Amino acid sequence: MDSVSGVGVLDKAFLVLNALVTRPLSLAEAVEETGIPRATCHRLLSALEAHGAVRRNDDGLYCVGPTMAGLGRAAGLQFPFLGRAREVATDVRDRTGESVQVFVPETDGRRCVVSLESPNGLRWIVPEGALFPLTRGSAGKVLGNAKLSHGGWIESVEERVKGVASVSAPVFDANGEVAAAFSVSGPLERMSRTPGSKYGSVVARAAKTLTEFLQG
């Protein structure tokens, strides 16, 4: 793998943690997900376990450990945007009945920092903390500075996951740079193949509210 930080062992450790955000994994699954050699992956998991960043569940699978809960809480307290983003996302989720996410850019990807599930039985679930590419999906395009519609949003239909559609709008910081993407996503049967016409104005207003928060 190419080094992101210049500190290879740290890059590999976070590659492992990013894989565990999605679901608990066996050693073999962690190796497959990360591409890290088995012996190295095992050493990293053991070291992370010693620091409480990784733990074993009742099935013996590796999962995110309790240390990360404290770090997550600290991140929320020290990054006020997260609290405001969750408030706005909750309001949108309750009004639309669809899943809502907020993503921020991270190196060459996008990190989901807020994820609220739809109350409907059929829903699209994005794990909070998961890292996704910028190359696919409406949020990835927003953070990649793709051209917006006249309404200020970008839509995506089955671009990253079959049967799922989404629409996202950019949140701008005080310098006018894209700081986050606000998204509504869900199954095609409710979102339709033109999710922007259904929820574009909703995500654009929500993103505007968060932009005002960052610029205020």
Protein Blocks (a to p, Z undefined) as FASTA:
>chain_A
ZZfklpaklmmmmmmmmmmmmpccdfklmmmmnopafklmmmmmmmmmmnopaccdfkop
acddfklmmmmmmmmmmmmmlmmmmmmmmmmmmmnopacdddddehjbccdfbdcddfbf
bdcdddehiacdfkgojklmmmnopacdfkopacdehklbghiacdddddddfkopafbd
cdddddfklnopalmlmmmmmmmmmmmmmmmmmmZZ
